[in-house]
């Protein structure tokens, strides 16, 4: 597998001290509005989310969008990435659920990139696999129990507060789950 096709970009700490303080106080605090999601990729993976930009419509759905958009724009500028449009933006919160990783999946049926910003340092690596979504004859989700031959990992990204990464979203990927506490990430998908 040629890793260059993954088009992986990373900034180890993109956050300013002021942004870290806001995240710790407001986003990670007890009064942030999280919404229960009964299905992530399949119904065995429930989680909490806060939608910044609605996937289907592209409509901004949160007063916190601009805060995270500024961080996204900074990352895009650092790595000189081209953005035609944001197709989804969300904060995801996952807990221990007795699985190490979720189902391998892609976020959209069209070519896109995934930007991920970790808001805390915790167990629960993001795994990117060598299998690529190439057409609608494939499923966007590969339920763990239906995978006969293990997928090959091409990238494991360990969560660290302030780390921002981006890769070709047509590669299947899966979130890891913490043994303790919560894992909080911001995900933007874009074309």
Protein Blocks (a to p, Z undefined) as FASTA:
>chain_A
ZZklnopacdfblccfklmmmmmmmmmmmkbccdddfbfkbmklgcddddfbdfklopaf
bfklmmmmmmmmmmmmmnopacfbdfbdcddddddehiabdcdddfbfbdcddddddfbd
cehiadddfbdcfbfkbcfbdcfklmmbdcddfbdcdddehiacdddfkbccdddddfbh
jddddddddZZ
